[in-house]
Amino acid sequence: MDDITTRGGRFLAGLANSYELNLDHWNRMTNSPIRKAAVIGAGTMGAQIAAHLANVGVPSVLLDIAPTELTDDEKAKGFALDSPPVRNRIVKAQFERMTKLKPSPFYLASNANLVTLGNTTDDMAKIADADWIIEAAIERPEVKKEVHAAIDRHRRPGSIVSSNTSGLGIAAMSAGCSDDYRAHFLGTHFFNPPRYMHLLEVIPTAETKPDVLAAISDFGARVLGKGIVRCKDTPYFIGNRIGCFAMSVQALTAHTDGYTIDEVDAITGPPMLRPRSATFRLNDIVGVDLIIDVAKNIYDALPNDEYREVFPAPEFIHEMVRRGLRGAKADAGFYKRIRGASGSEILTLNLKTFEYEPRQKVQFASLDAVKRIADPRERIKALLNADDRAAEYAWKVLSQTLVYAAERAEEISDDLVSIDNAMKWGWNWELGPFEQWDALGVENVVARLEREGRKVPKLARKVVEEGGCFFRRQEAAAGGRRHDGVFRESSIDPEVIDLRELKAAGKTVKSNPDASLVDVGDGVICLEFHNKLNTMGPGLLAMTREAVREVETNFDALIIGNHGQMFSAGANLTLLLANAQNKEWDEINAAGNGFQVSLMAVKCCAKPVVCAPFAQALGGGCEIVLHSRRVQASAELYLGLVELGVGLIPGAGGLKEMTIRSQEHIPPDAEIDRWPFIQRVLQTVGMAKVSTSAPEARELGFLRDHDGISTNPRRLLFEAKHHALSLRNGFQPYRPRNDIPVLGQAGLAKAKLELHIFQRSGYASEYDVHLATKVATVLCGGNLTAPRLVSEQYLLDLERENFISLLGEPKTHERIQHMLKTGKALRN
């Protein structure tokens, strides 16, 4: 099914538009001086930075050292050191290694074409064309100084230069360089992996021109999609200074107080507002040997830090490295996966014996209690107020981290909000340290520290004297309040819409337990989903219809978006399965019809509707996207019609929309074989393809060329709002079509033949083919004797009929039950 070789397939290929950001558009919008880039150093970070620049349409040259000796293979081929294949061998190998990473550093594989490879001996002259030159050499001060001296000899005056370093001093790197160089030089610390991590720390020196700092900050936020945090030029800046301290405290306390690896990771994940990778899983991902190197580097860089003795890696980590237990890259670290006859099993390292043992289920009453608390402020408060070993550990490590952040705040940052943002964006904490101080109650934390005879930071005492909290709600719009002459106000980003703040300010128009309508200003309302996983139940669909009525009556435009973990996981499978098992067919039909009516109301709304999907928009969530007049999608978007994985087909108009989209570029009177276009949709839906980026969603046909893509997830709703406002002038409501071409029996016969071949080749089960045949039936317009034109309602009825029929089949029930139980698709 993968080869399209017909005339229609070639026509389709000609229409295909691989995604590239229009850089001229970005430069006009941001007044950015950055059109070309160069990256020096093609290691782990350099190659991925070049990849992310390519993601946003910025071409770059990626350089690394030239080889100094030949490999045995090169000698056998008769190559010399000056042979062209040899000169770029190192950079090519590193680049190719990067392209094989999963998840991919590229939005689309074709973006790799924007990266030109070279070496620092032969190709340094090429950096003269670059507007931004990023040094990403090995983390050694002497090496970086040499690289910057070389850059100074070849760069164009006025071009911006930055060093990507995780914590080395910035100003020292450019010492001895020209005045123009130092004026255009700063630090830019991308977190790994650069495509996915939101934080970008920018570190100016005393000589960095303000407009250079502004240009990189603006480009980083608007174009690269990063959360920008300005840091002082101090060792390891903000994120790694606080984050590595926290990790060190957690590992050291685990060892000294006798906590197991399983216990620590159960406590230091979501219960403590940290990612599920927690402590030791994260160490395995980073590399146990690297933990030792980083800890030593931080220790050596902080001779005057009174807490520096916390940083060195404990002896048990050194012993692990001596035994070759270096983490995920060695397939053995704090955890080890083994494979046996019954499948794979994860074992845990015993820190006393250094033997691997079966994982132990962690049972603490405090952890069981906080699992049910969604509000992070209430969750951390409940954990630390509990009375068991988990709560004791949490307080011991968290209190040290909060104290350290308060003690170091003036040294590392101009404001407290930047410290909080660095930890949320770079380390994926749910709340920053000062937000956690406030959640626990600054006065309460201070009192507990005093009872234990521990040092209380001066900043915390000052806050208690002034009123008892670091941030006040009424001042949140200004980013936090001033505490003394050191901390400046942090202004809010005017291009960020925070629905939580708007609702707290009384901007809710209507609400039910599943969804709300929120006034986001300028005549625009937002339909916000807020149930678990934002599944499509009766309450959410009722509010969707209400949103259309409200915008048509009282507003100028509607956007659909939210701040959940995902845009929408699709239909409420639990409710659907219960109805099917009870044979409540009339209710199922009514619910299906209501879903279709709701989405057609969105499509035919008299005012502009812009959908803002992000993270995951699957099944029914994808169908909402397909029915919106326009889309402003997050670049990081998993979008797809995945219903076959649960034994169903799209039932709310998804197939109808894909049928329309597959042929909308074909002139009505064109004499062309339409089967290849339908075939492509059948492949996409039949194989439950899901995009791994918004550009890929465009390639799959889920997004159109005129739909927008936002690289910065925090600005997604703002950009959706302005996309909607741009549609107001001359807006014409959509009218349902009655002229959709379908192929009938001729197309269905082709589909069945291909599906039969697919099954015989071992790529599909019998039930997979049964489901895909249902898809083909809708795409081809049913069992019509000849091609004809049909209406949208015709396809909706056909889609709903086939959807409901599958709910009566046992194998569909098995697939739904398996998904609800395991979160994974069943092939039966």
N, C-alpha and C positions, 0 to 999 in steps of 0.2 A: 504493500500500500504506500510505500514511501516515494516511489518514483512517479513523477508526473511528466510524461514525455509528449503529450498531445499538444496540438496547436493552442488549445485553451490553457494548458499548463504553462506554455511559454509566455502567453499573454499575461498570466498571473504573475510569473516571475518578473516580467517587465514592470508590473505595477508595484511589486514589493518595495517597501521603503525601509531600509535599515536605519535605525535611530541614531542621529547625531544631534547634540545640542547645536542650535544655530549660534555660533560664537559671536557673529556680528550683532545679532539681536541682544545677546547678553551684554556685549560691550556698550551698546546704546542704552540698555536699561540700567546698567550699573556704572557707566562711565569708567569702565575698568581699562587700565593700560596693559592688561595681560592677555596676549593673543598667542604667544608661543612660550614654551618652557624648556628648560634643560634640567636633567637630574644627574648628579655626579655620584656614582655608587649604586650598583644594581643588586645589592644584597636584599635581605628580607624586606626592608622598608622601602628602599629606593625604587625597586621594580614595581612594587604595588602602588607607590605614589604616582609613578608615571602612568600606571594603568588607570588610576582614578582620574587623573587629568584627562586621559583619553576618553573616559566615560562622559565627561562634560564637554567634549569637543575640542580640547586644547591639545594640539600636537606638541610632542616633546622629543628631544634627543636624550637617550639614556646611555651614559658612558660608564665604563669601568676600566680597570687596568688592562694593559696588554700582557700576554704571557711572556715570561722570561725564559722558559724552556719548553721543548717539544714533548708531547706525549708519545708513548710507544706507537700508538696508532698513526700519529702524524709522521713519525720517522719512517714507518713502514710505507706510507704513501709518498715519501720523498719530499715532504714539505720542509720549508725553512721557516725561521721565525718571522720573516717578512712576507710570507705567503698570505694572501687575503683570508683564506679560511681560518688561519691561525690567529690573526690579529684580533678578531672579535670573538674568539672561542669562549672566553670567560663570561663576557656580558651576554652572549647568546645562550649559554648553558643556564645562567641565572634567570634570564628572562623566560626561557622555556619551562624551567622548574616552576616559576611563578604562574604561568598560564595553566598549569595542571592542578593548582590548588582547588580544594573544594571547601566551602563555596568559592565560586570564581571571583577574582578581583575585578573582572570586567562585567559591565551590564550586558554586553554582547561580545561574542568572540571576535567579531569583525572590528571592534574598537582597537584591537592590537595593531591594526594597520596605521594608527596615528603615532606609534612609537618607533623612532628610528634608532637603531643600535650603533654604537661606536666605541672607541677606546680613548683613554685620556692622553695617549701618546700621539696618535695621528689626528684626532678629531676635536681637540679643544677649541679650535677656531670656530666650530659650529655654534658654540654658545653665544657668539656675538649677535646672533639673530634672536636670542631668547629675551623675553621681557622679565621673566622670573627664573632664576637659577637656584636650584635646591641642592645643597650638599647633603648627601646621605652616606658619608664614608663611615668606616669602622669607628667605634666609640673610643678613640684614642686621641687625646688633645694634640699630640705632635703631628699625627697624620692629618687631622682636620686643619691645622694651621698651614701645612704644606699645600693642601688642596685649595684653601682660600687664597693663598699667595698665587697659585696657578690661575685660579679664576680671575683674579685681579688683573693679570696680564692679558687676558683674552676677552673679557666681558666688554660690552658697550657701556660707556658712561651713562648713568641714569637708570640702568637696569637694576632690578631688585634682586638681592641675594639673601638666602636664608640657610640656616643650618638645621637639619632635622636631627636633634639629639634628645635623648631621654632625660638628660640632666647635667651635661657638662656646661661650664661657664661660657656664655655667649660672647661677651665683650673681648675676652682673651683670644678668641679665635681670629679676630680681624686685626689684632695688634700688629702694626707694621704695614698694613695695607693703606692704600691711598685715602685721602679725605673723602672723595666721592664714594668710594667703596664703603667706608664706615658709616657714612650718612644714609646709605641704602641697604644696610645690613641689619638683620634681626634673627631671632630664633623662631622656628616653627616646628613644634613637636606634635607630629601626627601620632595618634594611638593606633596600635596594631589590632586588626587589619584596617588600613586606611579607608577602604571603601565603606566599611560597616560601622566603625567606631565614630561616634558623633563629636567627640572632643578634639579641638585643635588649640593647643596652647601657643600663644604668640608672646615672644619675649623681646621687647625692645632693649637696646642699650642706651646709655646716656647720649650717644651721638646719632641714634636713629631719627631720621626726619619724621615729624608727625604725620605727614601725608603718606609716607611709606607704610607706617603702621596702620593707617586708616585704609589704604588700598588693599593690603593683604587681609586685614580683618574683614573688609567688605566682600572681597572676592571669595574668601574662605566661607563666609556665611551664605552669600547669595548663590554662588556658582558651585562651589564644592559641597555645599550643604552641611557645613560644620557648625557646631556650637563653639563660639570663640570665647576663650578665657585669656585675659591679659595677665601675665605673670611677671614678677620681679626676677631679675637675673640672679637667682640663688640656686644652690645645688638641688637638682631634681625637681625644681619648680614647685607646682602645687600638687598635681595629681599623684605623681610618684612619691613625693615627700610624705604625704599623708597616707596614701594607699600602702606603700611598702612598710611604713611604721605599723599600720593596722595588721598587715599580714604577718609581720615579725612577732608582734605581741600574741597573735592567735596561735602561731606555731609554738612559740616558747611556752606559753601558758598550758597548752595541751600536754607538752612533755613534762613540765614541772609538776602539774597537778593531776597527772594520770588519766587524762581523757583519751579515748580511742579516736582513731581517724574517722570512723563512722559517726561517733558522737559529735565531734567538732563540725563536720560538714553538715550534719542535721541542724545544728544550732546556728551556724554562721551563714546559712543560706537565707531564704525568704523570711524566717522568723526574726532575723536581725537586719532585714531590709537589704540584703545582699543578693546577688545572682545565685542561681542553683549550683553554679560551679563552686560556690562557697570558698573554702580555704585550700584543702589539699587537692581537690580536683583541679582547681586553678593552677596550683603549683605544678601538677603533672602536665597541664596544657602549655604552660610557659617553659617548662624544663627545669628539673631539679638542679642541674649543674648551673644553669643561668641564675637561679635564685642565689646561689653562693656568690657568684661574680657581682651581681647587682648589690647584694648586701655589703660586700667588702668595699665596693666603690662608694656607696653612700656613707659608710662608716669613715672612710678615708677623707671624704669631702666635707665632713662635719666635725672638725676638731673642737668647735666651741658649742656644740649642741649638747645640753646637759642630759639628753635622753639617748645619746648615740650608742650606748651599750646595748640598747634593745635591738639594733639593726643586725649585728652579725648572725649568720645562720647557725642554729643550734648544732651540736655535735652529731645528732642523729641524721641530719641532712648530709653532712660530710661523709658519714659512714655509708649512706645510700649511694652516693656518687662513687665511693671506692668499690662498692659492690656492683657497679654498673646500672643501678636503678635510677636512670636519669629522666624518667617520666614517660609521657605518651610517645615521644620519638624513639624510645627504646622498648616500647611495649611493656614496660614495667616501671612503676614508680610507687606512689602511695597506693595505687590500684593496679591490678593486673587482670586482664581478660584472658580466660582460658576457654578452649573449645573442646567439647567432648561429644559423645554419641547422642546425648540428649539436648545438645545446643551449647550456647556460650554461657559462661558464668563469670561474674566479676568478683575477684578476691581482694581483700584488704590487707595491707602490710601491718604486722604487729610491730610496733616501735620498740618493743623490748627484745624480741627474739629475731626480728628481721625475717620472719617467715610469713608467707601469705596464708590467710585463713578465710573461711567463708564469711561473708558480710553478716553482721549482727543487726537485727532490727532494733532501732533506737526507740526507747519508750520513756518519754518524760511527760508528765502531766501538763507542764507549761507549754510544750511544743504542740500537744494535741489541742490545747485551748486556743492558741493563737492562729492555728490553721484556719479557723472560721472567721477571723477578723480581716476584713478587706482594707480598712483605713490603716495606712502604715503608721501614722502617729499613735493610734490606739493599740496597734499590734506591738510596737516596741515598748510602749508603756506597760502593757499587760505582761510581756515577757520579763521585764526587769523587776516588776512588782511581785512576781511569783516566788515560790519558796522551794526550789529543788536544785539539783546540780547543774541543770541546763541554765537556769536563771543566774546561778552563781558565776558560771563561766561567762555568760553574756555580759553581766555587769563588770566583771573584772577586766575583760578585754575592751569593751566599749568605753568604759569610763576613762581608761588610759588614752584611747584614741581621741575622745572629746577633749580631754585636758591638753593633749599634744596639739590639736588643731587650734585651740584657744591661745596656747603659749606661743605658737609659731605664726599666728595670723598676721601680725604687723610685719614680720620679717618677709613673708612670702607673697603678700598680696596687698593691693590698695583697698580692697573691700571684701566683706564677708561673703557676699553673694557669689563672687568668683570662686571662692573655695568650695562652697556648696555645689556650684555647677560643675566644677572640675571632677568632683567625686561622683556626681550623678551621671555625667556624660562620659567620663573616662573609665570609671570603675563600675558603672551600672548600679550604684546605690539608689534606693528608692527616695531617700532623703539625705541631704547633705549633713555634715556634722553639726552645723549651727541650727539647722531645722530640727535635728534630733535633740539638741540642748533644749529647745523650746518645747518640743513634744513631751519630754520628760519633766519639764519645769526646771528652769535654771536654778531657782531657789532650792528645789528639792535635791538636785544633783550636788549643789554646793554644800548643803547640809549633810548629805551622806558622805561626801568626801571629808568633811570636817570630823564627823563621827569616827571615821576610819583613820584619822590622823594624817591625811594625805594633803599634798599641796593643792591649793585652789588658785587657778589662774587669775591674775589681776583683772583681766577683761571680764571674766565671769562675775567677779565681785562688783565691778562697776555697773554691769547690767542689772544686777540685783538692786543696787542702790538707786538706779534710775527708773526702775519700774518692773524689772523681772523677766524680760524677754529680749531676744536679739531682733526679732522681726514682729511688727504689728500688722494686722490685716489691713487697716486703713492706709498703711504706708507701703503695702506690698507692691502697689503699682509703680512706686519709685525704686523698687528693688531692695528695700531695706532701709533702716534708719541709721543716722550717724551716731557714733559712740564717742569719738574723740577726734582730735585734729588729724590723726593718721588715716582714718577710714573715710573715704569719699562716698557720696551717694552713687549707687549703680542705677543708671536709668534703664527703664524697661524697654525692650525691643518693640517699637511701634508696629512691627510687622508680624507680631505673634498674637493670635486670638486664643485666649484661655477661657474655655467654656465654664470651668469651675469658678473662676473669678466673676464672670458675668452673671452666673446664677446666684452667687453670693451677693451680688449687687442688685438683685431683684429683676434680672432681665429674662426670667423664664416666662414664656407666653402661655404654654400649656404643657402638661406633663402627665404621665402615668408610670407605673413601675418599670416599663420596658423602654420608654423613649420620652424625649422632651423636645419642645420647640423653644429655641433661645434666640433672642434678638441680638444680633451681632453688629448692629449699627448700619447706617447709610441705607436703610430700607431693605436690609437682607436678614432673613431668619435662617437658623441652622436646625436641621432635623438631626438630633443626637440620639444614637442608640446607647443604652446603658444597662442591658441585662447581661447575664453570664454568657460570654462568648458572642454576644450580640446576635443570638439566633433569631430567626424569623418566625415569631409566634404571633398570636392574634393581637396582643397589645401593641407590638411594634408596627404591624401592618395597619392597625386602626389609626395610629398616630401618623403614619405615612399619608394616609388619605386626608387626615386632618391638616397636615402640613400643606398639601396642595390647596385645600379650601382656604386656609389662612393666608397663604401668599397671594392667591388670586384676589382676595378681598382687601387685604391691608398692607401688603408689602410689595416690593419691586422684584425680588429674586429669592431663590431658595438654594441653600447648599446642604449637602448631606455628608456629615462627618462626625467624628467623635474622638475621644482621648483614650479609648480602651486599649487592651493588648492587641486587638485586631479589629479591622473594620467590621467583618461579619463572618462567622463560621458557616452560615447558611441556614437550612431548615432546622427546626426543632425535631430531631430524630426520635427522641424519647416519646414525645406526644404523637408523632406520626405512627410509630410502631404500635403504640397502645391502641390507637384507633383502628389500625389494620388488623391487629389480633382480635379485636372485638367486632370486626366486620362492620364497622360504622361507615359504610360506603357513602351514604348521603352526606354525612358530616365531612368526610374527606373531600368529596367533590365540591361541597360548598366552600371549604377552606381553600382548596386549590383555585377555585374560581375567584375567591376573594383576594388571593395573592396576585393572580393575573390582573384583576381589576385595579388593584393598588398600583402595580407597576405601570399599567397603561395610563393611569391618572398622572403618574410622574412624567411619562413620555409626552403626554398631550397637554401638559400644564400650560396655561395661558401666559405664564411668566417664566423667565429662564430658570432652569434647574441644573446645577453643577454638582456632581458627585465627587467626593474627595477620599477615595479608597487608599489604604495603607496596609502594611504588614500582610495580612491574609484577607482576601475577599473571595470566598469559595462558594460554589453551588449557588444557593439563593442570593448570597452576597454579591456574587458576580452578576447575577441577573439584574440586580438593582443598578449596578454600574452600566450594564448594556442598555438599560431603558432611560438613563439620564441623558438630557439633551447634550450636555458636554461633561467632560471629566477633567479634573485636575488631580492627577495621580501622584502619590509618593513614588520616587524612583525605586525605592525598595518595596516591591509589591509582588506578592504571590497571588495571582489572579487566575481563576480557571473554573470550568464547569466539571466538577469532580463526581457527579452523582453516580456514575457507573461503579465507583468504588464501594457504594453501599447498595448496589443492586437496583438502582433507579436511573431515570433519565431526567434532564432538566424539565421542570413542569410549570414554570411561571413565565414562559416566553423566551427562555434562553436560546432554544433551538430556532424559534421563529426569528429572533434578532440575528443570529448567526447566518441564517438563510438569506436574510435581506442584505447583510453586510458583505457576504461573499460575492454578491453580484452587483453591488450598487455602483461600481466603477464601469460596468459594461453598458454601453448605449442600448436603449430599449430595442432598437431595430437591428442590433448587431447580429449577424449570422455566425454564431460561434457555439461550439460545444460547451455547454454549461456544466457538464459532469465534473471536470477537474476542480471547479470551484466548490461544488458540493462535496467532492471527494476530500478536499483539504479540511473542510469542517468536520467531516466524519472521522478523519484521522485525529483531529484535535480533541473532539469530544469523546470519541470511542476509546482513545488511549488516555483519557482524563489528564491531558497535558495542562500543566500549571506553569505560568511564567515565573522566572526568578528575578525579574526586574520589570519596571514599567516599559522600557524599550522593547523587551522581549514580548510583553503583553501586546504591544503594537504589532510585532511581527506575527503573532498568533491570531490576530484579528479581533482581540478583545478591546483594543483601543484604536481610535482613528487618528489620522495625521493631525487633525485640528485639536485634539485633546492635549492638555498641558501636562507637563511633568515637573514636579518639585523635588529638587535634590535635598532641601532642608526640611525635615519632617515637622519641625516646630513652626514653620511658616506655611504649612500646607493649607490650613483653613483660611488664612489671610489671602493667599494666592487664589484659592477657590472663590472666595468672596469677590475679589476684583475681576476674576474671569467672568463671574456671573454678571457683575455690573457692566462689563464691557459689551454684553449681549443685549442690553435693554433697548438701545436705539434701533428701530426697525425690526424688532423681534416679531417673528411670525410663529404662532403655535403650530405644532405638528398635527397633521390630519392622518388618521389611520389609512393605510394603503389597501387597495383592492386589486393591485396589479403585480403581485409577486410571482415570478416565474417558478414553476416546479416541474419536475420531470416525470412524475408518476411511475408506472410500472417499468419503463425503460431504465430509469435511474436506479430503481430499487433492484432490478435484476443485476446490474453492474455491481451494486453494493454487496449483494448476497454472494456473488462470485468471488469478489475480493476477500470478503470475510471468511468464506470457505477455505480459500488458499491460505489465509492468515492462520486459521485454526490448524490446518494440515501441516503447516510449517512449525507448529509448536509454540506460537506466540500468543495464543488465546485459548481459554477453556471453552467448552460448549456453552456455558452460561454467559461468558463474555460475549460470544457471538450473538446469543439470543438478545442481550441488552443492546449491542451495537446495531442489530437489525431494527430494533425499536427506534433507535436514533435515526437510522436511514429512512425508516418509514415516514417520520415527521419531515425530515429534510427534503424528501422527494414528494411530499404532499399526499402521502397515502397510496392506495392501490388504484390510482387513476389510470385509465386505459391509454391516455395520451398526455403529452405536456400541455399545460394550461396555466392561466393566471388565476391566483387565489387571493383571498383577503387575509389580513392579519388575524381576524377572528377565526377564520377557518383553521389556520395553523395553531392558534391557541387551543381550540377545541380538540384538535388532533393530538396535540402535545399532552393535554390534561388526560385525555382518554388512555393513552399509552402509559403515562405515569401511574395512573390509578390501577391499571391492569397489573403492573408489576408488584404493587403492594399486596396482591393476593397470592404471591408465589413464595413458597417456603425458603427458597435459596436467597431471595431478597431479605427475608426476615433474618436469615443466618448472617448475612453481610451486615445488616444494621446492628444486630446484637454484638457482633464481633467488634465493630467500630466503637460502639458505646463502651464496651468492656476494655478494649486494648488501645483505642485511638489509632488503630491501623486497619488498612483495607484487607479484606479476605478474598482470596481467589478460590472460588468453589465451582 
